Amino acid sequence: MVIPTPVLTASLALTTTIAAFATRSLAKTKADLDAAQVDRLRLQQTLRARSAPPPATDVFKPIATARSCFSRRNGTPRQGGALVPSARCEITIDSSLPRHLLEGLSEYSHAWVVYVFHANTNLAGTKTGGKAKGKVSVPRLDGGRVGVLATRTPHRPVPVGLSVGAIVTVDAARGKLVLGGIDLVDGTPVLDIKPYVPFCDSIPGATAPDWVGREAVGKDEPLKIARVDVAARAEAPMSSSFTRSAASKLYDNVGEFIEFVKEVLSYDIRSIRERNAPLEKRKFETYRVVLCDVEIEYTISDERVVEIIGAQAVKREVWDDLERARAERWANEE
């Protein structure tokens, strides 16, 4: 049987078209997969604080673990208390300990938390090889250096922190405590919880240097932000990210979550170098911070106005990969 030339030509043209379409489809699929992998690696790099090594437990074993709205070190306020009052942190007592350890705590308004700086870069060995520092650069002093023990820096010879938070809820039967305004990074090992006692914990007439306070005294506040706006294009991503992230477990609605984000960004959380660099020498045009497993993208103008321009929930598998890699590394080190 002889196939007519027009039919053969049409068949060849159709085959060529299908092959070209398949090639384009494969190329697009590969590009999409490559882009997804790049985004995944970027997020894993952004959240690398989660892979810090475990705290030493040869002295004290943590009694609890904190699940916090602060997903990593970047964006976590430099003090607890009233600096970011909308911050939320749920502390769960270890199940091996006696029940009702929290009973009676609800009669207090605030509590102290003693904990390990588990995301400390010194502890992780990523800076100074784990050696203790003598002095640290203070953001409020635009890089001026002060002795470690004259600051609240996490880079301490023994990486133990102390923060105060407002008591939101206490569930003694389940061993759960929710605190507001406290500056713990997600996953923080908790060593102890103590009630805040006003008559002895608050010292009338106590003093501190001018640079220690809500704002620096007698000079322009280097961390001050004029205002924080949410761009119209960011409203929908903020809302969808809220429902698909840990934010929905700590806040009742997206409005509360947005208020929290604004409080965090009402202080300039950029590095000293980036904050003081001329526009043409800045490393970034936009900035990102991860809060409640939501990556917030924003800009800062020369007038110190922050505009939130985007948001995306960090996919659960990113956390899973990090937790798996961390567990494997710890097992190999043992």
C-alpha positions in Angstrom: 0.0 0.0 0.0 1.4 3.4 -1.0 0.7 6.3 1.3 -0.2 9.4 -0.7 2.5 12.2 -0.5 0.1 14.8 1.0 -0.9 12.4 3.8 2.7 11.5 4.5 3.7 15.1 4.6 0.8 15.9 7.0 1.8 13.0 9.2 5.4 14.1 9.4 4.3 17.6 10.2 2.1 16.4 13.0 4.9 14.2 14.4 7.3 17.2 14.3 4.7 19.4 16.1 4.1 16.8 18.8 7.8 16.3 19.3 8.3 20.1 19.6 5.4 20.4 22.0 6.8 17.5 24.1 10.3 19.1 24.1 8.8 22.5 25.3 6.7 20.7 27.9 9.7 18.9 29.3 11.8 22.0 29.3 9.0 23.9 31.2 8.6 21.1 33.7 12.3 20.9 34.3 12.4 24.7 34.7 9.6 24.6 37.2 11.3 21.8 39.2 14.6 23.7 39.1 12.8 26.8 40.4 11.1 24.9 43.1 14.4 23.3 44.2 16.1 26.7 44.3 13.2 28.1 46.4 13.4 25.1 48.7 17.1 25.4 49.2 16.7 29.2 49.8 14.1 28.5 52.5 16.3 25.8 54.1 19.2 28.2 54.2 16.9 30.9 55.6 15.8 28.5 58.3 19.2 27.0 59.1 18.9 28.1 62.7 16.6 25.0 63.1 19.6 22.8 62.5 21.7 24.0 65.4 23.2 21.2 67.5 21.4 20.1 70.6 22.2 21.9 73.9 24.5 20.2 76.4 22.4 18.1 78.8 25.2 16.9 81.1 24.4 19.6 83.7 20.7 20.2 83.4 18.1 18.5 81.3 15.5 20.8 79.8 12.1 20.5 81.4 10.1 21.8 78.4 10.2 22.9 74.8 8.9 26.2 73.4 6.9 26.5 70.2 7.2 30.2 69.3 6.0 32.7 66.7 9.7 33.5 66.0 10.8 30.8 63.5 14.5 31.7 63.6 16.9 34.2 65.2 16.4 36.9 62.6 13.3 38.9 63.6 13.3 37.8 67.2 13.2 40.9 69.4 16.3 41.7 71.5 14.3 41.7 74.7 11.2 40.0 76.1 8.4 41.8 77.9 6.6 44.7 76.2 8.8 45.2 73.1 6.5 42.9 70.9 3.5 42.4 73.1 1.6 40.4 70.4 4.3 37.7 70.3 3.0 34.3 71.4 4.9 31.2 72.7 3.5 27.9 73.9 5.7 26.0 76.3 5.0 22.3 76.8 6.3 20.5 79.9 8.1 17.2 79.2 5.8 14.2 79.6 8.3 12.4 81.9 7.9 15.0 84.6 5.1 15.1 87.3 1.8 16.5 86.2 0.5 19.8 87.5 3.9 21.5 87.7 2.1 24.6 86.4 -0.7 24.6 88.9 -1.1 28.0 90.6 0.9 29.9 88.0 -2.4 31.4 86.6 -2.6 33.6 89.7 0.4 35.6 88.4 0.4 38.1 85.5 3.9 37.3 84.3 6.6 34.6 84.5 10.3 34.3 84.0 11.7 31.7 81.7 15.2 30.3 81.9 16.3 28.6 78.7 19.2 27.6 76.4 20.2 29.8 73.4 20.0 26.8 71.1 20.2 28.8 67.9 23.3 30.7 69.2 25.9 30.9 66.4 28.7 30.2 68.9 26.9 27.1 70.2 26.5 25.9 66.6 30.2 26.5 65.9 29.5 28.7 62.9 31.4 31.6 64.3 34.6 31.7 66.4 34.6 27.9 66.5 32.4 27.9 69.5 34.8 30.0 71.6 33.4 32.6 74.0 33.5 36.3 73.0 34.8 39.1 75.3 32.9 41.9 73.6 29.9 42.1 71.2 28.7 44.8 68.8 25.5 46.5 70.1 22.9 47.4 67.5 21.7 50.4 69.5 25.3 51.8 69.5 25.6 51.2 65.7 28.3 48.6 66.2 29.9 50.0 69.3 31.4 47.2 71.3 30.6 46.3 74.9 31.6 43.5 77.3 29.4 40.5 76.9 28.3 40.4 80.5 27.2 44.1 80.3 24.6 43.1 77.6 21.8 40.6 77.0 23.5 39.1 74.0 23.0 35.3 73.4 26.8 35.0 72.7 27.7 34.2 76.3 30.3 31.9 77.8 27.4 29.7 79.0 24.5 30.2 76.5 21.7 30.6 79.1 18.9 33.1 78.6 16.4 34.8 80.9 13.2 36.4 79.6 9.9 37.6 81.1 6.5 37.1 79.4 2.9 37.8 80.2 0.8 34.8 81.1 -1.9 34.3 78.6 -3.2 30.8 79.5 -2.2 28.0 81.8 -3.3 24.4 81.3 -1.8 22.6 84.3 -3.4 19.2 83.5 -1.8 19.1 80.0 1.4 20.8 81.1 1.0 23.8 78.7 1.7 27.5 79.2 1.1 30.2 76.7 3.1 33.4 77.2 2.8 36.8 75.4 5.6 39.2 74.5 8.4 36.8 75.2 11.5 36.5 72.9 12.1 32.8 72.6 13.0 31.2 69.2 10.9 28.3 68.1 12.3 25.0 69.5 14.0 26.6 72.5 14.8 24.1 75.3 13.4 25.5 78.6 15.4 24.9 81.8 13.0 26.5 84.3 9.9 28.7 84.8 9.5 31.0 87.7 6.6 33.4 88.6 7.4 37.1 88.3 7.0 38.6 91.8 6.6 42.5 91.6 7.7 43.4 95.1 11.2 41.9 94.6 11.7 41.5 90.9 11.0 45.2 90.2 13.6 47.5 91.8 12.5 51.1 92.3 15.2 53.5 91.2 17.2 50.9 89.2 19.3 52.5 86.4 20.8 51.4 83.1 22.8 53.1 80.3 21.1 55.5 78.0 21.2 53.0 75.1 19.2 50.5 77.1 15.4 51.1 76.9 12.5 51.1 74.4 14.4 53.9 72.6 17.9 55.3 73.0 18.0 58.4 75.1 19.7 61.6 74.0 20.3 60.5 70.4 18.5 59.4 67.2 17.1 55.9 67.7 19.0 53.8 65.1 16.4 51.1 65.1 13.3 53.3 64.9 10.9 52.7 62.0 8.4 55.5 61.1 5.6 53.2 60.3 4.7 49.8 58.8 2.3 49.5 55.9 0.8 46.4 54.2 0.7 46.7 50.4 -2.6 45.8 48.8 -0.9 43.0 46.8 0.3 41.5 50.1 -3.2 41.2 51.7 -4.3 38.0 50.0 -0.9 36.2 50.4 -0.9 37.2 54.1 -4.4 35.8 54.6 -3.7 32.5 52.7 -0.3 32.0 54.4 -2.0 32.5 57.8 -4.4 29.6 57.3 -1.6 27.3 56.0 0.9 27.9 58.7 1.6 27.7 62.5 0.3 31.3 62.8 -3.3 29.9 62.8 -2.4 27.9 65.9 -1.1 30.9 67.9 -3.5 33.6 66.7 -7.3 33.7 66.4 -7.4 35.5 63.0 -5.2 37.0 60.3 -5.7 40.5 61.7 -4.0 39.5 65.0 -1.2 37.9 63.0 -0.7 41.0 60.9 -0.5 43.2 64.0 2.2 40.9 65.4 4.2 41.2 62.1 3.9 45.0 62.3 5.2 45.1 65.8 8.2 43.0 64.8 9.0 45.2 61.8 8.5 48.4 63.8 12.2 48.0 64.8 14.9 47.9 62.1 16.0 44.2 62.3 18.6 44.5 59.5 22.3 44.1 60.1 24.3 47.2 61.2 26.2 47.1 57.9 23.0 46.9 55.8 21.2 49.5 57.8 24.0 52.1 57.5 25.2 51.3 53.9 24.4 53.9 51.2 21.5 52.8 48.9 23.9 51.8 46.0 26.0 49.6 48.4 23.1 47.6 50.0 23.1 43.9 49.4 19.3 43.7 49.1 16.5 45.6 47.5 13.9 43.7 49.6 14.2 41.9 52.9 12.7 38.7 54.3 11.9 37.5 57.8 10.2 34.2 58.8 7.5 34.5 61.5 5.2 31.7 62.5 6.5 29.7 59.5 5.4 32.5 57.2 8.1 34.2 55.1 7.4 37.9 55.0 8.9 40.0 52.3 9.2 43.8 52.8 11.0 47.0 51.8 12.4 49.9 53.9 12.6 53.4 52.4 15.1 56.1 53.3 12.3 57.7 55.4 12.3 54.5 57.5 8.9 53.4 56.2 8.4 49.6 56.0 6.1 48.2 53.4 5.1 44.5 53.5 4.9 43.4 49.8 4.5 39.6 50.0 4.1 36.5 52.1 4.3 32.7 51.7 3.9 29.9 54.1 7.0 27.7 54.5 6.1 24.2 53.3 6.0 21.5 55.9 8.5 19.3 54.0 11.1 22.0 54.4 10.9 21.6 58.2 10.8 17.8 57.8 14.0 17.8 55.7 15.8 20.0 58.3 14.7 17.9 61.3 15.7 14.7 59.5 19.1 16.1 58.6 19.7 17.4 62.1 18.7 14.0 63.6 21.1 12.2 61.3 24.0 14.5 62.0 23.5 14.2 65.8 23.3 10.4 65.4 26.6 10.4 63.5 28.3 12.6 66.0 27.4 10.2 68.8 
